[in-house]
């Protein structure tokens, strides 16, 4: 017997950015497992081969009730986003849910030692890319009757609420996402478009490896002595908010592992 959430998600088309690994990949699997009878997933990322493998693995697990379309997309490239919706096969263009998950952090430098290239790529991906994707998909939502309908789910961070030393640029990008999300919700209040944000605390993904320019030993040290959240933990929250009754807006969600109380307060076992 299908759950209420499965029935609400049936027949929907869901776009997930940054879907080749981490939270994005787990979110794709969670949607497919939750509503395996009739669902369309558009998975985007820069790594096309990895995306194809994710798509194959999903179909292998849940069956062909879920149609999965991998699309190579770099959200930091505005030209690619401009052609994104029009470039989809027609059966995938009627998008219902956008999960803005793509994001990254580069380095732990403090001013005045922050590299300009790191600043640029973080803002281009985390802020401009998210806004451009939102605008591209929102145009689809607003064509629907009664002011429009659809879900925009932005994956933010505790960093957008509580800046910390060595994270000035990343924290600024996530604060920008938070402000954009809240502004957008107010702008769309007369529609049936839901704008939702999920702010994870510490999650163990490839994210930290990127932060330290590929140095896995430094990335692993971030999680020493504690049990961080997993991508699956956040994926469950994403699907939960998307699966609420249409009149329910889970506007703001902060998710910590048990050992964390803020961006700077964590208990580590010795």
Protein Blocks (a to p, Z undefined) as FASTA:
>chain_A
ZZfklmmmgopacddehklgcjllmmmmmmmmmmmmbccdddddfblmlmmmmmmmmmmm
nopkbccddddddfklmklmmmmmmmpcfklmmcfbdcdfbccdedjbdcfkbcfklmmm
mmmmmmmmmmmmmmmmmmmmmmpgehiacdddddddfklmmccehilmmmmmmmmmmmmm
mmmmmmmmmmccdcddddddddddfklmmmnnopaklmmmmmgoiacddfklmmmmmmmm
mmpcfklccfbacdddfkbcbfklccddZZ
